[in-house]
């Protein structure tokens, strides 16, 4: 079996500078290369969150607590379920092991069948199972206990996202002096929708144990403050502060701070000759004068079926684009244990087959469809090959694909849903209502026929925010606001 060095003691860095990260997803996973021989390899996990926070953790050399999903994850850890990542000079990754019942109730249940649909305004898809709520509470308690075992008093504890709402309150209860913050990476809905959750008060109590809560947009901040006010909390809207019932407790500051990308990485990678060659080959393989890219995780919030209808409408209204324009649609499988997601995938498969069957011309296909996840580097040739990106979620917390695409291009164009959080940062995008099929089809036509001068002007307006409000800006802004909570 491949040997990995484990963490036998905590780092010696000054306690006042210790940063403890708590998240559902782990930054690194360990997988069997060959299970029979026991050979294991380490793999950095994709995604903006882990990509953005991993460099910070490597600099600070602290602790990251996360759910270990891979079987091999627990073959390489020490007795404390910990391992140093990415190497012995890095930081301590402590893994939680969850049972199948815990995963079903906490993750597939309450997190993704209650909180996810509610926060994305899909009330009819929400499941208010008491059993799932109990599992969610128990797993949050498991996280809190695991973190408390590592906390000595002066750490800065940063919790990530909706799966762990209760953790801050559970830590605060036992460590009143703890420094706690949370970033919420999905939308926060209007209070009328959030208040349908039977356990809303307990969720808010857990969240408002934080010194600071971050959201991607001002509209989510406004929704959260209204939710707090409607549930009996004192709110200062001007200062964006929720005041505690106990006058001796710390108030909670709420800020808008949109997540950025590693702009320098994408911009420099896009200049690599091997990736440019791959992009050129893709254009030859897809055999179209105008390529449109769509990259999504499989989810009903992404508006994939509506997007396909818009492509169908485009070729119905403008048959001259047949043989000239193609959509490259990549879909990353997600939550495949949930029946609704399996059915959605079947509907997408059928819709694409139908559209391709009706509009196919010779060797050209309207939609080229790929059902697999790709690491960021392998997506870059697709970004380079595509003349425009079609990003039309029905609702989206932010959407980093839009930023990644622009960072790789020199004049790439976006057709962007008005319900994507990133819209607030990208004034040059062609903004559409994803439910309005004709409007989306017309937006595609407009981008295809747009002059080169207008393309450059639009692009320059978008890329400014992508470049200036990058990953480092997001992280540093949040940490600065957090420190300001303590004067």
Number of C-alpha atoms within 10 A of each C-alpha: 13 12 10 19 14 20 21 13 9 12 17 9 11 9 15 11 13 22 20 22 21 24 21 19 20 22 24 19 19 22 21 19 14 11 11 8 10 14 14 20 16 18 12 16 16 16 14 17 20 16 16 20 16 19 13 15 20 17 11 17 23 24 26 27 25 22 18 23 19 13 12 20 24 20 18 20 20 16 11 14 18 25 25 23 25 17 14 13 12 20 24 27 25 25 22 22 18 15 9 9 13 18 20 19 25 26 20 18 25 26 21 20 20 22 23 21 19 24 21 21 20 17 17 8 14 20 18 17 14 13 12 24 20 15 20 25 20 16 23 21 18 16 25 22 16 17 21 15 8 14 19 12 15 15 20 21 23 22 26 21 18 23 22 26 25 25 28 28 24 20 25 17 13 12 15 14 14 21 25 25 25 29 21 20 18 21 26 26 22 20 18 12 16 20 16 13 17 13 12 14 14 14 18 18 18 20 25 28 29 27 26 28 28 24 26 25 23 16 17 23 23 20 18 24 23 17 23 20 16 14 14 10 18 16 20 13 14 6 10 17 19 23 18 17 11 8 8 7 13 20 21 22 22 27 22 18 20 26 27 27 25 20 22 14 13 20 19 11 18 21 13 10 10 12 20 18 13 17 21 15 14 17 18 12 10 21 17 19 15 19 24 24 23 22 22 20 17 22 18 19 17 21 20 26 17 18 23 19 19 23 23 23 19 24 19 15 12 13 12 11 18 18 20 16 24 23 23 22 19 21 21 14 16 16 15 13 10 14 9 14 17 15 12 16 21 11 13 17 14 12 16 20 13 13 19 17 12 13 18 15 13 7 8 19 24 27 24 15 17 12 14 11 17 13 11 13 13 12 18 24 23 26 27 27 26 24 19 25 24 23 26 29 27 21 23 21 23 25 23 16 19 26 25 22 24 26 29 24 22 15 21 24 27 29 23 26 26 21 19 22 25 24 20 16 19 23 16 21 19 20 21 21 16 25 17 13 20 18 17 28 22 17 21 23 14 13 19 18 9 12 10 10 9 13 16 15 12 20 21 18 15 24 23 13 16 22 19 13 21 19 23 19 18 18 18 12 14 23 15 10 18 22 13 12 14 9 6
